[in-house]
């Protein structure tokens, strides 16, 4: 049986979650017809959408997120460390 790896990610607003779930549902139907095993993972911090992703068979790989700030903030120093941890 063939195996297809599907990697998902998105931004912080969550507007990407529902379209991704719709695409994954279609992929699951197509994969079942073609006898392809799916390995679906979401990379990032899904926040309040984590349970929704898990309910749809999507594994979550937590990655530390960082932000490129264009203004002065004490958090700029922390974001550099978070960027490296995320890599």
N, C-alpha and C positions, 0 to 999 in steps of 0.2 A: 504494500500500500504506500502510495506517495504521501509525503508530508509537506504542508505549506506553512511557512512561518509568516505571521502577520503582526507587524509592529505598529502601534498607535501612540499618538501623543497629542498635545494641544496646549493652548494658552491657559491663562488663569480665570477667564470668565465662565468657562463651562459651555459655551455655545457650540462647541465641537462634539460634545458627548452624544447627543441624540442622532445627528447624522452618522456618526461612526457606528452606533448601534444598529441603525438601519442597514448600513453597508455590510456589517458583520452578519446580520440575519440573512441577507441575500447570499453572501459568501458561503454560509453554512448550508443553505439549500443546494447551491451549485456543487459544493464539495461532496455532499451526500450522494448526488447523482453520479459524480465522477469517481467516487470511492477515494477521496482525498482526505487525509487527516489534517485538521487545522490546529495550529499552535498559535493562539491569539494572546498577545500581551500588550498592556498599556504601560508605557514608560513615563514616569513623572509622579506628581502628587495629585491624585484625583479629588482630594478633599471630600466634599459631601456626595460626590458621585461614585465613590468607591463601591458601595453596596449594589448600586445599579449595574456597574460593570461586572462585578462578580456574579450577579444574578443572570447575566447574559453569557457566562462562560469565559469571561475575559480575565486573564491573570494580570495582577498588578506588580510591576517592578518599580519600587520607590527609588527615585533619584532626587538628590538634593538640588533644589532650584536656586537660581541666583538672578539678579536683575542688573541691567546696565542703566544706572541712574544718570540723568543729565543735569542734576542739581546737587547741591551740597547736602550731605546727610552723613551722620556717623555710621550708618549701615553700609556705606560704600566699602569700608574696611572688611566687614563681615562677608559681603557679597563676593569678594575676591577668593576667600577661603571656600565659600560654598560652591563657587564655580569649579574650583579644582576638585573638590569632593564629588561633584556631579559628574566630572569626566571619568 
